[in-house]
Amino acid sequence: MNMKKRSLLAVVALLTTCIAFAQLRPTNKDGINIFETPKTDTEFKGLNVKIGGALTLPYSTLDHSNAHGEYVSDNDLTLVPLTNNFGLPQANLFIQSNLSDGIYLNFELYLASRHHNETWVKGGFLQLEKMPFLPWDFVDDIMEVTTIKVGQFDVNYGDAHFRRSDGGLTFYNPFMENHIMDEFATEIGAEVDVHLGDFTLVGAITNGQLNPSLQKIDTTLAANRYSNGKMNPALIGKLAFDKQINDQFRLRVSGSGYYTAGSYRNTLFSGDRTGSNYYGVMYHVAPGTSAYTNGRFSPGFGDKVKAVMGNLFLKYSPADGVSFESFTTLEQAKGRSTSESELRDANQFVTDLVVRFGANEQFYVGGRYNVLKADMASAGETPAYKADINRTAIAAGWYMTKNIMAKVEYVKQNYDGFPTNSIYSDAEFNGLTLAGSIAF
């Protein structure tokens, strides 16, 4: 065998090695209801790389309306007519590497998404479960209960981001879409998780921005007049209690917070770079229209942000193949843009109930209710109106294998409190959405 063939076989063997990356969350059905990755014993057998992917193909039969009547091309307050069709498929690529004993690299790309249809990098981080490069025993003792992440990663604010859809990866979410006010961003920083029995303590510091900028903030501009002129870090903290009370009942309760004194382009509530799974709703086709966040709503806190979230997760399994699962989010956020002098409020409540049944809980049905109330500014000053948005969703799904699933959802969403010159004035949308997903 010549050197070229041996090299090719070595690469193939490296990329197809089947090892259990116990410290990195599975991207298929096995990853459902995993929050912070628990500490488990690992064994290093040399450099290993696992390639994974996720693909979602959606179909939409949604309709929408607002106070401005039928679509008129030169009236950007009217809504574009919709038809039933497939939406743009989304796909993710995962590269997970075990670099050394207790040291992992998680790297993720968006192969295609609604925002960008070309391949681009989501982020990547180094995860340390051990520090074999430090020779001190006390470090080994600390790392027995500690996980450290460094790089660009999902901000660990709240628990809702562990149950959301992210581009092609939709296995974790029993519903089609994420929260109306979607708490998700990737930021550069470091996170430390300390596992003490059933408790997990999280502390993190990031740069507070998804897309960093080295340009100094010009506070002489009217648009930046209330900025403190600094690129301030974001501080994140969480305390979670997660316990399997007995064979039938699991309880997780957590409280977390996110704070930045000002970052100029904070995207905690608008950081998704893939897009909503409610294709086409609530927009008018016009040059420059951004249409990939359909059905979501950001309060526009681009500068200072103070947010707290409480989550309650309950799972009751009375018999093999049957479980009742509930997840509730209560959130209060305050923030402003660089052109605002006062903080505004945004409050969100979400609760859902999912019943899983069948062999290995391969089927489920569920319902979710989501309401958001947010004070919105006018011309960068005092709150002008209160946005009031509510959503009801009923969903069902089938995991044909742990790597293949299909789901369907009926959704109805209403918009209240918006002024007459808003596209959301007396608006609503409803209908069915379907999706088939593959993840490995």
C-alpha positions in Angstrom: 0.0 0.0 0.0 1.5 3.3 -1.0 1.8 6.3 1.3 -1.1 8.2 -0.3 -3.5 5.4 0.3 -2.4 4.9 3.9 -2.8 8.6 4.6 -6.3 8.5 3.1 -7.3 5.5 5.2 -5.9 7.2 8.3 -8.0 10.3 7.7 -11.2 8.2 7.1 -10.5 6.2 10.3 -10.1 9.4 12.2 -13.3 11.0 11.0 -15.4 7.9 11.4 -14.1 6.8 14.8 -17.2 5.9 17.0 -16.5 7.2 20.4 -18.8 8.5 23.1 -18.1 12.2 23.5 -19.8 12.1 26.9 -18.9 15.7 27.7 -20.5 17.2 24.6 -24.3 17.2 24.1 -25.6 14.7 21.5 -27.3 16.4 18.6 -29.9 13.7 18.1 -32.8 12.5 20.3 -30.3 11.5 23.0 -29.7 15.3 23.6 -33.3 16.1 24.6 -33.7 17.6 28.1 -30.0 17.9 28.7 -29.0 21.2 30.2 -25.5 21.9 31.5 -23.5 18.8 30.6 -23.0 16.7 33.8 -19.5 15.6 34.8 -18.8 12.0 33.8 -15.6 9.9 33.8 -13.7 10.0 30.5 -11.0 7.9 29.0 -8.6 9.4 26.5 -7.6 7.0 23.7 -5.8 9.5 21.5 -7.0 12.3 19.2 -10.5 11.6 18.0 -12.8 13.7 15.8 -16.5 13.2 15.3 -18.4 14.7 12.4 -22.1 15.3 12.8 -24.9 17.2 11.0 -28.5 18.3 11.3 -31.0 19.0 8.5 -34.5 20.3 8.7 -37.0 20.5 5.8 -40.1 22.6 6.6 -43.5 23.0 5.0 -45.8 25.9 5.8 -49.5 26.6 5.4 -49.7 29.9 7.3 -51.8 32.9 6.8 -51.7 36.4 8.3 -53.6 39.7 8.4 -53.4 43.2 10.0 -55.4 46.4 10.1 -54.1 47.7 6.8 -56.1 45.5 4.5 -55.1 43.8 1.3 -51.5 43.8 0.0 -50.5 47.0 -1.9 -47.0 47.0 -3.4 -46.3 50.6 -2.5 -47.8 50.4 1.0 -45.2 48.8 3.2 -47.7 48.4 6.1 -49.6 45.8 4.1 -48.7 42.1 4.3 -47.6 40.0 1.4 -50.0 37.2 0.3 -48.8 33.8 1.3 -49.2 30.4 -0.3 -48.5 26.8 0.9 -45.0 25.6 0.1 -41.8 24.2 1.3 -39.5 26.7 3.1 -35.7 26.9 2.6 -34.1 23.8 4.2 -31.6 24.6 6.9 -28.5 22.6 7.8 -25.8 22.6 10.4 -22.4 20.8 10.6 -20.7 19.8 13.9 -17.1 19.0 14.4 -16.4 17.6 17.9 -12.8 16.7 18.8 -11.3 15.0 21.9 -7.9 16.8 21.8 -6.4 15.5 25.0 -7.5 13.9 28.3 -10.5 15.9 29.3 -10.1 18.5 26.7 -12.7 18.9 23.9 -13.3 21.2 21.0 -16.8 21.9 19.7 -17.0 23.7 16.3 -20.2 24.4 14.5 -21.1 25.7 11.1 -24.3 26.8 9.4 -24.3 25.1 6.0 -27.5 26.9 5.0 -30.0 29.1 6.8 -32.7 31.6 6.1 -30.4 34.5 6.9 -27.4 33.2 4.9 -27.8 30.5 2.3 -24.0 30.0 2.2 -21.8 28.2 4.7 -20.5 30.2 7.6 -19.3 29.7 11.1 -21.6 29.8 14.1 -18.8 29.6 16.7 -16.6 27.2 18.5 -15.2 26.7 22.0 -12.7 24.7 24.0 -14.2 22.7 26.8 -12.0 21.7 29.7 -13.0 18.9 32.0 -9.5 18.3 33.2 -6.2 20.3 33.0 -3.5 17.7 32.5 -1.1 20.5 31.4 -1.0 21.8 35.0 0.9 19.5 37.4 -0.7 20.5 40.7 -3.0 18.1 42.6 -5.3 20.9 43.8 -6.1 21.7 40.2 -7.2 18.0 39.7 -9.4 18.3 42.8 -11.0 21.4 41.5 -11.6 20.0 38.0 -13.4 17.0 39.5 -16.4 19.3 39.9 -15.7 22.0 37.3 -16.2 22.6 33.6 -14.6 25.5 31.8 -15.6 26.8 28.4 -13.5 29.3 26.4 -14.3 30.7 23.0 -17.5 31.8 21.2 -20.5 29.9 22.5 -24.2 30.1 23.3 -24.7 32.5 26.2 -25.9 30.4 29.1 -28.6 32.8 30.2 -31.7 30.8 31.4 -32.6 27.3 30.4 -34.8 28.1 27.3 -31.8 28.1 25.0 -31.3 24.3 25.7 -34.8 23.6 24.2 -34.8 25.8 21.2 -34.4 25.2 17.4 -31.1 26.4 15.9 -31.0 26.3 12.1 -31.1 22.7 11.0 -30.9 21.4 14.6 -34.5 21.1 15.7 -34.5 17.9 17.7 -34.4 19.6 21.2 -37.6 21.6 20.5 -40.9 19.8 20.6 -42.5 22.8 18.9 -41.8 24.5 15.6 -40.5 27.8 16.9 -38.7 29.4 19.8 -40.0 32.0 22.2 -41.5 35.2 20.9 -38.6 37.1 22.6 -35.9 34.6 21.7 -33.1 34.6 24.2 -30.1 33.5 22.2 -26.7 34.9 21.2 -23.2 33.6 20.7 -20.6 35.8 22.4 -16.8 35.5 23.0 -15.8 34.8 26.6 -15.4 32.2 29.3 -17.8 30.2 31.4 -17.2 28.2 34.5 -19.7 25.5 35.7 -19.3 24.1 39.2 -21.3 20.8 39.8 -22.0 20.3 43.5 -24.2 17.3 43.9 -27.6 18.2 42.4 -26.6 21.9 42.2 -24.9 23.6 39.3 -23.4 27.1 39.7 -22.6 29.0 36.5 -20.5 32.1 36.1 -19.5 33.7 32.8 -18.1 36.8 31.3 -18.3 37.7 27.6 -17.7 40.6 25.4 -21.4 41.3 25.2 -21.5 41.3 21.4 -22.2 38.7 18.7 -20.3 40.6 16.0 -17.4 42.4 17.8 -16.3 45.8 16.7 -13.0 47.6 17.5 -14.4 51.0 16.5 -14.7 53.4 19.4 -18.2 54.6 20.1 -18.7 58.2 19.0 -20.9 59.7 21.7 -21.1 63.0 19.9 -23.6 61.5 17.5 -27.2 61.8 18.4 -27.8 58.1 17.9 -25.2 57.3 20.6 -25.8 60.2 23.0 -26.7 58.0 26.0 -23.9 55.5 25.5 -21.2 55.4 28.2 -18.7 55.2 25.3 -17.3 51.8 26.3 -17.5 48.2 25.0 -18.6 46.8 28.4 -18.5 43.1 29.1 -21.6 41.0 29.9 -21.8 39.2 33.2 -23.9 36.0 33.4 -24.8 33.9 36.4 -27.0 30.9 37.1 -27.9 28.6 40.0 -29.7 25.4 39.1 -31.0 22.4 41.0 -31.6 19.3 39.0 -32.5 16.0 40.6 -34.1 12.7 39.7 -36.2 12.5 42.8 -37.1 8.9 42.2 -37.6 6.5 39.2 -40.6 8.4 38.1 -40.1 12.1 38.9 -37.4 14.6 37.8 -37.3 18.2 39.0 -35.1 21.1 37.7 -35.4 24.7 38.8 -33.0 27.5 37.9 -32.6 31.2 38.2 -30.2 33.2 36.1 -29.3 36.7 35.1 -27.5 38.7 32.4 -26.1 42.2 32.7 -24.1 44.6 30.6 -23.6 48.3 31.3 -23.6 49.0 27.6 -22.2 47.2 24.6 -23.5 49.3 21.7 -24.7 46.3 19.7 -26.0 43.8 22.2 -28.1 41.0 20.6 -29.3 38.9 23.6 -32.8 39.1 22.2 -32.0 39.2 18.5 -28.9 37.1 18.1 -30.2 34.2 16.0 -28.4 34.2 12.6 -30.5 31.4 11.1 -34.1 32.4 11.2 -37.6 31.7 12.4 -39.5 28.5 11.5 -42.7 30.5 10.8 -41.8 31.3 7.2 -43.2 34.4 5.5 -45.5 35.8 8.1 -45.8 39.4 9.2 -43.8 41.2 6.6 -44.2 43.3 3.4 -42.0 42.5 0.4 -39.9 45.6 0.0 -36.2 46.4 -0.7 -34.2 46.0 2.4 -36.9 44.2 4.3 -35.5 41.7 6.9 -37.8 38.8 6.9 -36.0 35.9 8.6 -37.2 36.6 12.1 -40.9 36.1 11.3 -43.1 35.8 14.4 -40.4 36.9 16.9 -40.1 40.3 18.5 -37.1 42.0 19.9 -37.5 44.9 22.4 -34.5 46.7 20.9 -32.2 46.6 23.9 -29.0 47.2 21.9 -27.0 49.0 24.7 -27.6 48.4 28.4 -29.4 45.2 29.4 -30.5 43.8 32.7 -32.4 40.5 32.5 -33.4 37.8 34.9 -35.1 34.4 34.1 -36.6 31.7 36.2 -37.2 28.2 34.8 -39.1 25.2 36.1 -38.8 21.8 34.4 -40.8 18.8 35.6 -40.9 15.3 34.2 -43.2 12.5 35.5 -42.9 9.0 34.1 -45.6 6.8 35.6 -44.8 3.8 33.3 -42.4 2.6 30.7 -42.9 4.6 27.5 -45.1 7.3 29.0 -44.1 10.6 30.5 -45.5 14.0 31.2 -43.1 16.9 30.8 -43.6 20.6 31.6 -41.2 23.5 31.0 -42.0 27.1 32.2 -40.2 30.3 31.7 -40.7 33.6 33.7 -38.6 36.5 32.5 -38.1 40.1 33.2 -35.8 42.3 31.2 -34.9 46.0 31.2 -32.8 47.8 28.6 -32.4 50.6 26.2 -30.6 51.6 23.0 -27.8 54.1 22.8 -30.3 56.8 21.9 -32.5 56.3 24.9 -32.1 57.9 28.4 -34.3 55.5 30.3 -34.6 51.8 30.6 -37.7 50.1 29.2 -39.4 46.9 30.4 -40.0 43.6 28.6 -41.7 40.7 30.4 -42.3 37.2 29.0 -44.1 34.1 30.3 -44.0 30.8 28.5 -45.3 27.4 29.6 -45.7 24.1 27.9 -46.9 20.6 28.5 -45.6 17.6 26.5 -46.9 14.1 26.7 -44.4 11.5 25.4 -45.5 7.9 24.7 -44.7 4.7 22.8 -41.6 2.6 22.7 -38.7 4.7 23.9 -41.2 7.7 24.0 -41.0 7.9 20.2 -44.3 9.9 19.9 -45.4 13.1 21.6 -48.2 15.7 21.7 -47.9 19.0 23.4 -49.3 22.5 23.9 -47.5 25.8 24.6 -48.7 29.3 25.6 -46.4 32.3 25.2 -47.1 36.0 26.1 -44.8 39.0 25.8 -45.4 42.5 27.0 -42.8 45.1 26.1 -42.6 48.9 26.5 -41.5 50.3 23.2 -39.8 53.7 22.6 -40.8 56.4 20.1 -38.0 58.5 18.6 -35.5 57.1 21.1 -37.2 58.6 24.2 -40.0 57.7 26.6 -42.1 54.5 26.1 -44.7 55.3 23.5 -46.8 52.1 23.5 -46.8 48.6 25.1 -46.5 45.7 22.7 -48.6 42.8 23.7 -48.1 39.5 21.8 -49.5 36.1 22.6 -49.1 32.7 21.0 -50.8 29.4 21.4 -49.3 26.3 19.7 -50.3 22.7 19.6 -47.8 20.2 18.3 -47.2 16.5 17.7 -44.1 14.6 16.7 -42.7 11.2 15.8 -39.1 10.0 16.4 -38.9 7.3 13.7 -35.3 6.6 15.0 -33.2 8.6 17.4 -31.8 10.4 14.3 -34.9 11.0 12.2 -38.1 12.8 13.3 -41.1 14.5 12.0 -43.4 17.1 13.7 -46.5 19.2 12.9 -47.8 22.2 14.7 -50.9 24.5 14.6 -50.1 28.0 15.8 -52.1 31.2 16.4 -50.4 34.4 17.3 -52.0 37.8 18.0 -50.6 41.3 18.2 -52.2 44.0 20.4 -51.2 47.5 21.6 -49.3 48.6 18.4 -49.9 52.0 16.9 -51.9 52.4 13.7 -48.7 53.2 11.7 -47.2 49.8 12.6 -47.3 46.7 10.4 -48.3 44.8 13.6 -51.4 46.9 14.2 -54.3 44.5 15.0 -52.3 41.7 13.4 -52.4 38.0 13.7 -51.2 34.8 11.9 -52.3 31.2 12.2 -52.0 27.9 10.4 -50.1 24.6 10.2 -46.4 24.1 9.9 -44.6 20.7 9.4 -41.0 19.7 9.4 -38.8 16.6 8.9 -35.5 16.5 10.6 -32.3 14.4 10.5 -29.5 14.7 13.1 -26.5 12.6 13.8 
